[in-house]
Amino acid sequence: MASDKELADFLASVERRAFKQTIYAVRDTDASLDIVQDAMIRLAEKYGDKPAAELPLLFQRILQNVTLDYFRRQKVRNTWVTLFSSLAPDEDEFDLLATLEAESGAESGEAQLERAQVLNLIDAEIQKLPARQREAFLMRYWEDMDVAETAAAMGCSEGSVKTHCSRATHALALALKAKGISL
């Protein structure tokens, strides 16, 4: 059984990576924060009495399920919004460039700017990956999970995990090489 301290330490150690993984999936900061928080609460409430060694896989599965629940709720909400959108008057469209300009502060240093641009390109290419490839890639290389753990968390075979990771790394390498980035 995991003690309260072990559970708290585990949750503190995975919160940033879980947030990054979730933001890749849902592409919404506020929703990602809510999803990670819900997953942590579910783990603590329902599985806090499990051994500490089981917590990583349980948390990954819970995080996946909460993310899927989010997409299901969004689908229902979007259906209703679409049905009623014809009744609302047209409003000004959201201007992404204006938002980015307002949020970006003055960058100091050419190297810092270049690093930020490269990271943004990598993030963008990861987001373009198909969902299963992105999920396998993030678990294997971001979460440092081995093939067996990733397969258990994703509910698929180890061979599928290897295939998804291979395809993801090849797609990322090609896309980044086309943009002049060699890692």
trRosetta pair geometry for C-beta under 8 A, 3 or more apart (Angstrom, degrees):
i j d omega theta_ij theta_ji phi_ij phi_ji
1 49 5.3 -37 -135 -169 105 62
1 50 7.2 143 -125 99 54 6
1 51 6.4 -61 -64 -83 18 54
2 6 4.3 -131 -165 92 89 125
2 7 5.0 110 130 -57 124 85
2 10 7.3 -31 -160 -7 147 140
2 48 6.7 -113 72 -175 107 53
2 49 7.4 -180 39 -152 78 12
2 50 6.3 12 0 81 108 56
2 51 6.2 114 -44 -168 80 21
2 52 4.2 119 -100 -71 101 73
2 55 6.2 54 -62 -53 157 126
3 6 4.7 99 50 6 75 101
3 7 7.0 -139 94 -3 40 87
4 7 5.7 -55 -148 39 32 112
4 8 6.2 31 154 -18 66 108
4 48 7.8 17 -100 -175 62 120
5 8 5.7 -55 -143 40 31 110
5 9 6.1 32 156 -19 66 107
6 9 5.7 -53 -143 38 29 111
6 10 6.2 32 155 -21 63 106
6 52 4.6 -80 167 -95 136 126
6 55 8.0 -174 140 -25 99 153
7 10 5.7 -53 -148 34 29 112
7 11 6.4 25 156 -15 64 107
7 43 7.8 173 -157 128 105 103
7 44 6.2 106 168 -113 134 84
7 48 5.5 9 -105 -139 156 87
7 52 7.7 -129 -65 -105 56 85
7 55 7.1 -174 -115 -111 66 145
8 11 5.9 -56 -146 39 30 108
8 12 6.3 30 155 -18 64 108
9 12 5.7 -56 -146 38 30 111
9 13 6.3 28 156 -21 64 109
10 13 5.8 -61 -150 35 29 109
10 14 6.5 3 162 -2 66 112
10 52 6.7 -169 -58 -151 134 89
10 55 4.9 -11 -175 128 162 154
10 56 7.5 -129 -160 -64 117 69
10 59 7.6 -167 148 -41 116 148
11 14 6.4 -70 -142 45 28 96
11 15 6.3 49 160 -55 65 98
11 40 5.3 82 -141 -142 121 115
11 43 7.4 167 -88 83 106 135
11 44 7.3 -3 -65 -62 144 109
12 15 6.2 -33 -142 -4 28 117
14 17 5.6 -71 -157 53 58 105
14 18 5.1 59 148 -29 90 111
14 56 7.4 168 -80 -117 142 76
14 59 6.3 66 111 134 168 157
15 18 5.8 -59 -142 38 25 111
15 19 6.3 27 159 -21 62 107
15 36 6.5 96 -149 166 69 134
15 40 7.4 11 -99 -75 91 140
16 19 5.7 -54 -150 34 30 112
16 20 6.4 27 154 -17 65 105
17 20 5.7 -53 -146 37 34 110
17 21 6.2 35 154 -19 66 107
17 142 6.1 156 -152 147 104 100
17 143 5.8 121 163 -96 139 74
18 21 5.7 -54 -145 38 31 112
18 22 6.1 28 156 -17 65 110
18 36 4.8 124 120 -126 114 111
18 39 6.9 -147 -176 76 140 142
18 40 7.9 134 96 -56 166 98
18 59 7.4 -80 -92 155 133 116
18 63 5.8 -128 -148 -115 108 146
19 22 5.8 -60 -146 40 28 109
19 23 6.2 28 157 -21 66 107
19 32 5.7 88 -157 147 70 114
19 33 6.8 18 -125 -90 109 58
19 36 5.2 -34 -80 -50 70 159
20 23 5.9 -52 -143 34 29 109
20 24 6.7 34 154 -21 60 102
20 138 7.8 -173 113 -151 94 123
20 142 6.8 -141 101 -176 126 142
21 24 6.0 -55 -159 30 30 112
21 25 6.8 24 148 -16 63 108
21 63 7.2 46 96 151 130 143
21 138 5.0 131 -118 155 94 144
21 139 7.8 63 -124 -67 137 63
21 142 6.6 165 -76 99 95 144
21 143 7.2 18 -68 -53 138 110
22 25 5.5 -58 -152 37 38 111
22 26 6.1 -6 167 13 75 109
22 32 4.2 142 112 -145 110 90
22 35 5.0 175 -155 83 143 131
22 36 5.6 -133 0 -54 156 94
22 63 6.9 -111 -73 -174 106 109
22 67 6.2 -151 -128 -91 88 116
23 26 6.7 -69 -127 55 28 81
23 27 6.7 80 178 -93 61 28
23 28 7.6 -150 -133 52 69 31
23 29 6.5 16 -116 -97 115 54
23 32 4.3 0 -74 -97 72 162
24 27 7.5 11 -164 -65 16 68
24 123 7.8 -134 -100 -158 92 80
24 126 6.0 -57 -135 126 126 113
24 127 5.9 -145 -151 -92 75 74
24 134 6.0 -166 146 173 124 126
24 138 6.4 -179 54 -75 157 147
25 32 7.9 136 56 -105 88 97
25 67 5.4 -5 124 -159 154 139
25 131 7.3 63 -130 -138 85 93
25 134 7.4 160 -85 114 70 132
25 135 7.6 50 -88 -82 111 88
26 31 5.0 -117 140 103 146 125
26 32 5.6 -176 57 -71 121 81
26 35 6.8 155 -12 -17 151 151
26 67 6.6 -140 -49 -145 109 94
26 70 6.2 -29 -101 118 136 145
26 71 7.6 -140 -104 -67 92 84
27 127 6.7 78 -85 -144 112 129
28 31 3.9 43 94 24 119 115
28 32 6.2 169 84 -21 59 86
29 32 5.7 -58 -148 34 26 113
29 33 6.5 27 156 -19 63 103
30 33 5.8 -52 -152 33 32 111
30 34 6.5 30 152 -15 64 106
31 34 5.6 -56 -150 39 34 113
31 35 6.2 37 152 -23 68 106
31 70 6.2 111 -180 -161 115 139
32 35 5.7 -52 -145 35 31 112
32 36 6.4 27 158 -15 65 105
33 36 6.1 -57 -148 38 28 107
33 37 6.2 27 155 -17 64 111
34 37 5.7 -59 -146 40 29 111
34 38 6.2 29 156 -19 66 108
34 70 7.9 130 93 -102 110 125
35 38 5.8 -55 -147 37 28 110
35 39 6.3 28 155 -19 63 107
35 63 7.2 78 150 -154 100 73
35 66 5.1 145 -159 126 81 114
35 67 5.7 56 -162 -83 142 67
35 70 5.6 -42 -90 -47 117 144
36 39 5.7 -55 -148 37 31 112
36 40 6.3 31 154 -19 65 106
36 63 7.1 11 -110 -124 59 105
37 40 5.8 -55 -148 36 30 111
37 41 6.4 30 154 -18 65 106
38 41 5.7 -55 -147 36 31 110
38 42 6.3 30 156 -18 65 106
38 66 5.0 158 98 -145 117 140
39 42 5.8 -54 -147 37 30 110
39 43 6.4 32 154 -20 64 106
39 59 6.6 85 156 -162 112 74
39 62 4.7 133 -151 121 87 102
39 63 4.3 35 -133 -88 159 65
39 66 4.7 -124 -68 10 89 151
40 43 5.7 -54 -148 35 31 112
40 44 6.3 26 156 -15 65 108
40 59 7.8 20 -95 -136 56 108
41 44 5.9 -58 -147 40 30 108
41 45 6.0 22 159 -14 67 112
42 45 5.9 -59 -138 42 27 106
42 46 5.7 -12 178 15 67 117
42 47 7.8 34 136 11 68 100
42 62 5.1 -178 93 -163 126 132
42 66 7.0 -169 7 -64 145 122
43 46 7.0 -72 -127 52 15 84
43 47 5.3 -53 -158 55 57 109
43 48 7.1 103 138 -64 62 68
43 55 7.0 75 -174 -151 127 87
43 58 6.2 123 -127 121 99 108
43 59 5.3 8 -94 -97 148 81
43 62 5.5 -163 -64 40 89 167
44 47 7.7 -26 -49 58 8 66
44 48 4.9 37 -163 -70 46 115
45 48 6.8 74 -25 -15 5 112
47 50 4.7 -13 -179 -3 87 124
47 54 7.6 -120 177 112 121 113
47 55 7.3 151 126 -110 118 68
47 58 5.1 -162 154 168 167 153
47 62 7.8 -136 12 -51 138 139
50 54 4.6 -89 156 76 122 129
50 55 6.5 156 91 -69 114 69
50 58 6.4 110 67 -31 164 160
51 54 5.1 90 66 4 81 103
51 55 7.8 -124 103 -26 48 82
52 55 5.7 -31 -160 -4 44 121
53 56 8.0 -47 178 15 38 97
54 57 6.3 -67 -167 48 56 102
54 58 5.6 52 144 -22 85 116
55 58 5.7 -65 -141 44 30 111
55 59 5.8 30 164 -23 69 110
56 59 5.9 -59 -146 36 25 109
56 60 6.5 26 157 -19 63 105
56 145 7.4 171 153 -100 129 109
56 149 7.1 -9 113 -163 121 132
57 60 5.7 -51 -147 34 33 112
57 61 6.5 30 156 -16 65 105
57 149 6.1 -127 -85 -154 102 87
57 152 5.6 -19 -144 109 130 123
57 153 5.6 -135 -143 -76 73 89
58 61 5.9 -59 -151 38 30 108
58 62 6.2 28 154 -17 67 109
59 62 5.7 -56 -144 40 32 110
59 63 6.0 35 156 -22 66 107
60 63 5.7 -54 -145 36 29 113
60 64 6.4 30 154 -19 63 105
60 139 6.9 63 -142 -118 138 118
60 143 7.5 66 -95 -159 122 167
60 145 7.6 31 -75 -74 157 157
60 153 3.9 -26 115 -141 138 129
61 64 5.7 -53 -150 35 31 112
61 65 6.4 29 153 -17 64 107
61 153 5.8 -137 -60 -144 73 66
61 155 8.0 94 -118 -46 101 99
62 65 5.7 -57 -148 38 32 111
62 66 6.2 30 155 -18 67 106
63 66 5.9 -54 -144 37 29 108
63 67 6.3 31 154 -20 62 107
64 67 5.7 -58 -150 37 29 113
64 68 6.4 29 153 -18 65 105
64 135 7.6 57 -109 -144 112 133
64 153 7.1 144 -23 167 137 86
64 154 7.7 161 -96 -109 159 48
65 68 5.6 -52 -147 37 33 111
65 69 6.4 37 152 -21 64 103
66 69 5.5 -49 -149 34 34 116
66 70 6.6 42 149 -25 63 100
67 70 5.5 -48 -154 28 34 116
67 71 6.8 31 150 -15 64 101
68 71 5.7 -53 -151 36 36 110
68 72 6.4 38 151 -20 67 103
69 72 5.6 -53 -148 35 34 113
69 73 6.4 32 154 -17 66 104
70 73 5.9 -57 -150 37 30 109
70 74 6.3 31 152 -20 65 108
71 74 5.5 -52 -145 37 33 114
71 75 6.4 39 154 -26 64 101
72 75 5.8 -51 -152 29 31 113
72 76 6.8 27 152 -13 63 103
73 76 5.9 -57 -154 38 35 109
73 77 6.2 31 152 -16 69 109
74 77 5.6 -56 -143 42 32 110
74 78 5.9 32 159 -20 68 109
75 78 5.9 -54 -142 38 26 110
75 79 6.6 34 154 -26 60 103
76 79 5.7 -51 -155 27 31 115
76 80 6.9 22 153 -11 63 104
77 80 6.0 -62 -156 39 34 105
77 81 6.1 31 152 -18 70 109
78 81 5.4 -52 -139 40 35 112
78 82 6.0 40 159 -23 67 105
79 82 5.9 -56 -150 34 26 111
79 83 6.5 25 152 -19 61 107
80 83 5.6 -53 -148 34 33 112
80 84 6.3 8 162 0 67 111
81 84 6.3 -71 -145 50 27 94
81 85 5.8 46 155 -51 67 103
82 85 5.7 -37 -138 7 27 120
83 86 7.8 -65 169 16 31 99
84 87 5.3 -49 -170 30 65 117
84 88 6.9 62 139 -24 81 100
85 88 5.8 -54 -152 29 44 110
88 91 7.5 -31 143 -21 115 103
94 99 7.5 0 177 -29 92 133
95 98 4.0 43 108 16 119 116
95 99 6.6 158 94 -16 66 86
96 99 5.6 -60 -152 38 33 112
96 100 6.2 31 155 -19 69 107
97 100 5.7 -53 -144 37 32 110
97 101 6.3 33 157 -19 65 106
98 101 5.8 -54 -146 37 30 111
98 102 6.4 28 155 -18 63 108
99 102 5.8 -59 -149 37 30 110
99 103 6.2 19 157 -13 66 112
100 103 5.9 -61 -142 41 30 105
100 104 6.0 25 164 -22 68 111
101 104 6.2 -54 -136 33 25 106
104 107 7.5 -30 175 -41 103 95
107 112 5.9 -172 -176 100 101 110
107 113 4.7 93 141 -80 152 97
107 116 7.1 -121 -122 20 136 150
108 112 6.3 33 79 42 58 150
109 112 4.2 79 79 8 108 107
109 113 6.7 -175 96 -8 58 85
110 113 5.7 -59 -151 38 33 112
110 114 6.2 32 154 -19 68 108
111 114 5.7 -54 -145 38 31 110
111 115 6.2 32 156 -20 65 107
112 115 5.8 -53 -146 37 29 112
112 116 6.4 30 154 -19 63 107
113 116 5.7 -56 -149 36 30 111
113 117 6.4 30 153 -19 64 106
114 117 5.7 -55 -149 35 32 112
114 118 6.4 30 154 -18 65 105
115 118 5.8 -55 -148 36 31 110
115 119 6.3 30 155 -17 65 108
116 119 5.8 -55 -146 39 30 111
116 120 6.3 33 154 -20 64 106
117 120 5.7 -54 -148 36 30 112
117 121 6.4 32 153 -19 64 104
118 121 5.7 -53 -150 35 33 112
118 122 6.4 32 152 -17 65 105
118 181 6.0 139 -138 -122 97 131
119 122 5.7 -53 -147 37 33 111
119 123 6.2 36 153 -20 66 105
120 123 5.6 -51 -145 37 32 113
120 124 6.2 34 155 -21 64 106
121 124 5.7 -54 -147 35 30 112
121 125 6.4 26 155 -16 64 106
121 176 6.9 112 133 -118 114 84
121 179 5.9 -171 -167 125 140 160
121 181 6.3 160 103 -30 144 153
122 125 5.8 -57 -149 38 31 108
122 126 6.4 32 153 -20 65 105
122 172 7.7 42 -146 -162 76 114
122 176 6.8 20 -96 -96 74 125
122 181 7.6 -131 -65 134 87 163
123 126 5.7 -56 -148 35 31 111
123 127 6.4 31 154 -20 64 106
124 127 5.7 -55 -151 35 31 113
124 128 6.7 33 151 -23 63 105
125 128 5.6 -52 -152 29 36 114
125 129 7.5 54 148 -37 60 89
125 171 7.9 175 174 128 102 87
125 172 5.5 112 135 -129 126 76
125 175 4.6 156 -134 107 126 141
125 176 6.2 -73 -29 -59 172 85
126 129 5.9 -35 -166 2 41 116
126 134 6.2 105 173 -130 76 99
126 137 7.1 -152 -140 104 97 141
126 138 7.6 91 -172 -69 126 98
126 172 6.9 21 -80 -104 65 121
127 134 7.4 47 -118 -117 25 143
128 175 7.3 153 67 -118 141 165
129 133 4.5 -120 172 94 113 112
129 134 4.1 147 87 -65 116 88
129 137 6.6 -11 135 13 173 146
129 168 5.4 32 -140 -128 143 94
129 171 6.3 131 -106 91 90 141
129 172 7.3 -23 -69 -61 119 93
130 133 4.7 78 62 15 85 109
130 134 6.7 -160 86 -10 37 91
131 134 5.8 -60 -145 38 26 110
131 135 6.1 26 157 -21 64 109
132 135 5.6 -51 -143 36 31 114
132 136 6.3 28 158 -15 65 106
132 154 7.4 88 -148 -160 86 131
132 164 5.4 -105 134 -122 91 134
133 136 6.0 -56 -146 40 29 106
133 137 6.0 30 156 -20 65 112
133 164 4.8 -160 -105 -168 56 85
133 165 7.7 165 -152 -74 70 25
133 167 5.5 -89 -116 90 127 107
133 168 4.0 162 174 -72 101 101
133 171 7.2 39 158 27 154 141
134 137 5.7 -56 -143 39 27 113
134 138 6.2 23 160 -16 64 109
134 168 6.8 157 -74 -120 36 130
135 138 6.2 -58 -145 38 24 106
135 139 6.4 20 159 -15 62 110
135 154 6.2 125 127 -107 125 113
135 164 7.6 -30 67 162 80 148
136 139 6.0 -59 -146 39 28 108
136 140 6.0 18 161 -12 66 114
136 150 6.1 80 -140 172 71 131
136 154 6.5 1 -83 -70 82 157
136 160 7.9 -141 -90 129 144 76
136 161 5.2 175 -140 -147 120 67
136 164 3.6 99 27 107 158 129
136 165 5.1 -115 135 -58 115 75
136 168 6.5 -177 77 -11 99 143
137 140 6.2 -64 -143 42 23 104
137 141 5.9 -26 178 24 64 115
137 142 7.6 57 128 -8 67 100
137 164 7.2 -123 -37 137 74 92
137 165 5.8 143 -87 -120 62 66
137 168 3.9 -124 -65 134 127 160
137 169 7.1 165 -117 -53 111 71
137 172 7.7 124 -144 -29 152 138
138 141 7.0 -72 -122 56 18 79
138 142 4.4 -24 -161 26 63 130
138 143 6.5 60 142 -12 68 98
139 142 7.1 -13 -54 52 11 87
139 143 4.8 -30 -147 38 44 129
139 145 4.8 -37 166 39 87 129
139 149 7.6 -157 166 109 116 93
139 150 4.5 134 117 -119 131 101
139 153 6.2 -179 -136 75 149 143
139 154 7.2 -132 7 -48 163 107
140 143 7.3 45 -1 53 11 86
140 144 7.8 32 170 -112 31 17
140 145 6.1 -81 -95 64 38 79
140 146 7.9 45 -128 -142 75 15
140 147 7.3 25 -111 -86 111 57
140 150 5.5 -6 -68 -74 81 155
140 161 7.1 139 -64 173 122 106
140 165 5.2 7 23 -105 163 133
141 144 7.5 26 -156 -75 17 49
141 165 7.7 137 -26 -142 105 110
145 149 4.1 -124 -174 94 105 123
145 150 4.8 135 107 -59 121 83
145 153 6.9 -20 174 3 167 141
146 149 5.1 92 53 13 71 103
146 150 7.0 -138 96 -6 33 93
147 150 5.8 -59 -147 39 28 111
147 151 6.2 30 156 -21 65 108
147 158 4.9 64 147 -152 112 100
147 161 5.3 152 -155 94 78 137
147 162 6.3 9 -133 -61 128 88
148 151 5.7 -54 -146 35 29 112
148 152 6.4 28 155 -18 64 106
148 158 6.1 -21 -87 -94 55 118
149 152 5.8 -56 -149 37 31 110
149 153 6.2 27 155 -16 66 109
150 153 5.8 -57 -145 39 30 109
150 154 6.0 15 160 -7 67 113
150 161 4.7 117 104 -141 118 141
151 154 6.1 -64 -138 47 26 100
151 156 5.7 -106 -148 79 73 63
151 157 6.0 -30 -148 160 127 16
151 158 4.6 -63 -56 -79 153 57
151 160 7.0 116 -120 58 94 94
151 161 4.8 -98 -71 -28 82 134
152 155 7.6 27 -178 -71 27 39
154 160 7.6 -143 105 103 135 118
154 161 6.5 151 35 -87 144 98
156 160 4.1 -77 149 74 126 147
156 161 6.5 152 88 -48 108 78
157 160 4.7 105 58 1 78 100
157 161 7.3 -137 101 -4 47 84
158 161 5.5 -50 -153 32 39 114
158 162 6.5 40 150 -19 68 103
159 162 5.6 -53 -149 36 34 111
159 163 6.3 35 152 -20 66 105
160 163 5.6 -53 -147 37 33 112
160 164 6.2 32 155 -18 67 106
161 164 5.9 -55 -146 38 29 110
161 165 6.2 26 156 -16 64 109
162 165 5.9 -58 -145 40 28 109
162 166 6.1 29 157 -21 64 109
163 166 5.8 -56 -145 36 27 111
163 167 6.3 23 159 -14 64 108
164 167 6.0 -59 -148 39 27 107
164 168 6.1 27 155 -20 64 110
165 168 5.6 -56 -144 38 29 112
165 169 6.2 24 160 -16 66 107
166 169 6.1 -57 -145 37 27 105
166 170 6.3 23 158 -14 63 110
167 170 5.9 -58 -146 40 29 109
167 171 6.1 28 157 -18 66 110
168 171 5.9 -57 -145 38 27 109
168 172 6.2 25 157 -16 64 109
169 172 5.8 -54 -143 40 30 110
169 173 6.1 32 157 -21 65 107
170 173 5.8 -54 -144 36 29 111
170 174 6.4 27 158 -16 63 107
171 174 6.0 -57 -149 38 28 109
171 175 6.2 24 157 -16 64 111
172 175 5.9 -59 -143 40 29 108
172 176 6.0 19 162 -12 67 112
173 176 6.2 -61 -141 42 24 103
173 177 6.0 25 159 -20 63 112
173 183 7.8 -108 -114 34 78 108
174 177 5.8 -57 -142 38 26 110
174 178 6.3 29 157 -22 62 106
175 178 5.8 -54 -152 32 29 113
175 179 6.8 15 152 -8 62 108
176 179 5.7 -62 -151 44 36 105
176 181 4.2 -72 179 74 94 109
176 182 7.5 146 126 -83 104 30
176 183 6.8 12 124 -18 153 106
177 180 7.6 62 -174 -64 32 14
177 181 7.0 -100 -77 64 29 59
177 182 6.4 51 -107 -87 77 75
